[in-house]
Amino acid sequence: GSLGFESAELSDLLKSPSRVWSFGAGLAQPIFDAGLLAARTDQAIAAQREAEGAYRGAAEDAFKDVADALANLRAAQESQDDLARANRSAANALRLSKARYDAGYSGNLDYLDAQRTAASAQLDLVRNRQAQLSASVDVFRALGGGWRAPEETARK
């Protein structure tokens, strides 16, 4: 409720008939809000749940990125030994083919084929090394970065 004074003349302001009492509407106003406070509470709870969901999604994406990058790095490292062995075998076959060609035991086509095989094995080894280095960069990036390429550091 509220109590106040109302008068047309300033001199009559503090006299008894000028007192005005008001009950009811002022008392009921904070109690009856047609569900506004409950709706705002529900809205705040929904916003909080939405933020939690977004945070969980971002965390799951981060863990997935790290796991994928580590899996790619592990696969590249495991195939490195096999490709290095294949490269050594192709280089040895090329050396033997060259010796046979120089001695006249085989034709030029056998030697060219050995060269092609050795070049292909070397290219596979280089591509795998590139994939391994790229996967290493992906691991750094997935874990939060903190690494810069040498060209970027030199320019700044």
C-alpha positions in Angstrom: 0.0 0.0 0.0 0.9 3.6 0.0 0.0 6.8 1.8 0.3 10.3 0.4 -1.1 13.8 0.5 -3.1 15.5 -2.2 -4.3 19.1 -2.1 -5.0 21.9 -4.6 -3.8 24.5 -2.1 -0.3 24.3 -0.6 -1.6 25.5 2.8 -4.1 22.6 2.9 -1.5 20.0 2.1 -0.9 18.6 5.6 -4.5 18.7 6.8 -6.4 15.5 7.5 -8.8 15.5 4.5 -5.9 15.7 2.1 -4.6 12.3 3.0 -5.0 9.7 0.2 -4.8 6.0 0.9 -4.2 3.4 -1.7 -4.3 -0.3 -1.2 -4.9 -3.2 -3.5 -3.3 -2.5 -6.9 0.1 -1.7 -5.4 0.0 -4.8 -3.2 -1.1 -7.2 -6.0 1.3 -6.0 -8.6 4.4 -8.0 -7.7 2.3 -11.1 -6.9 0.2 -11.2 -10.1 2.4 -10.8 -13.1 0.5 -13.2 -15.5 3.5 -15.7 -15.4 6.1 -13.2 -16.5 8.6 -14.1 -13.7 8.1 -17.9 -14.4 8.6 -17.3 -18.1 11.8 -15.3 -17.5 13.1 -18.1 -15.2 12.3 -20.7 -17.8 14.0 -18.6 -20.5 17.2 -18.2 -18.3 17.3 -22.0 -17.6 16.9 -22.7 -21.4 19.7 -20.3 -22.2 21.9 -22.0 -19.6 21.1 -25.4 -21.1 21.8 -24.2 -24.6 25.2 -22.8 -23.5 26.0 -26.1 -21.8 25.2 -28.0 -25.0 27.3 -25.7 -27.1 30.2 -26.1 -24.6 29.9 -29.9 -24.6 29.7 -29.9 -28.4 32.8 -27.8 -28.7 34.7 -30.1 -26.2 33.6 -33.2 -28.1 34.7 -31.7 -31.4 38.1 -30.8 -29.9 38.6 -34.3 -28.5 37.6 -35.8 -31.9 40.1 -33.5 -33.7 42.9 -34.6 -31.4 42.0 -38.3 -31.8 41.8 -38.0 -35.6 45.1 -36.1 -35.8 46.9 -38.7 -33.6 45.4 -41.6 -35.6 46.6 -40.0 -38.9 50.1 -39.5 -37.4 50.3 -43.0 -36.1 49.2 -44.5 -39.5 51.9 -42.4 -41.3 54.6 -43.5 -38.9 53.7 -47.1 -39.1 53.8 -47.1 -42.9 57.1 -45.3 -42.9 59.2 -48.4 -42.2 57.4 -50.4 -44.9 58.0 -47.7 -47.5 61.6 -47.2 -46.5 62.2 -51.0 -46.9 60.4 -50.9 -50.4 62.6 -47.9 -51.3 65.8 -49.8 -50.4 64.7 -52.8 -52.3 63.9 -50.7 -55.4 67.3 -49.0 -55.1 69.0 -52.3 -54.9 67.1 -53.7 -57.9 68.1 -50.5 -59.8 71.8 -51.1 -58.9 71.6 -54.7 -60.0 69.8 -53.8 -63.2 72.4 -51.1 -64.0 75.2 -53.7 -63.5 73.4 -56.2 -65.8 72.8 -53.5 -68.4 76.4 -52.4 -68.3 77.6 -56.0 -68.6 75.3 -56.6 -71.6 73.1 -59.3 -69.9 69.8 -57.3 -70.1 68.3 -54.7 -72.3 67.6 -51.0 -71.9 63.9 -51.7 -71.2 64.8 -53.7 -68.0 67.0 -50.9 -66.8 64.4 -48.2 -67.5 61.7 -50.3 -65.7 64.0 -50.5 -62.6 64.5 -46.7 -62.7 60.7 -46.2 -62.9 60.1 -48.5 -60.0 62.9 -46.9 -57.9 61.5 -43.4 -58.6 58.0 -44.5 -57.7 59.2 -46.0 -54.4 61.1 -42.8 -53.6 58.1 -40.7 -54.4 55.9 -42.9 -52.1 58.4 -42.4 -49.3 58.5 -38.7 -49.8 54.6 -38.4 -49.9 54.3 -40.5 -46.7 56.9 -38.2 -45.0 54.8 -35.2 -46.1 51.7 -36.8 -44.7 53.5 -37.5 -41.4 54.6 -33.9 -41.1 51.2 -32.6 -42.0 49.6 -34.9 -39.4 52.1 -33.5 -36.8 51.0 -30.0 -37.6 47.4 -31.2 -37.3 48.2 -32.6 -33.8 49.7 -29.2 -32.8 46.7 -27.3 -34.1 44.2 -29.7 -32.5 45.9 -29.3 -29.1 45.6 -25.5 -29.3 48.3 -24.3 -31.6 51.2 -22.3 -30.1 53.3 -23.0 -33.1 54.2 -20.8 -36.0 55.8 -21.5 -39.3 59.3 -20.1 -39.7 58.2 -17.7 -42.5 55.6 -16.1 -40.2 58.0 -15.6 -37.4 60.6 -14.0 -39.7 58.1 -11.5 -41.1 57.0 -10.2 -37.7 
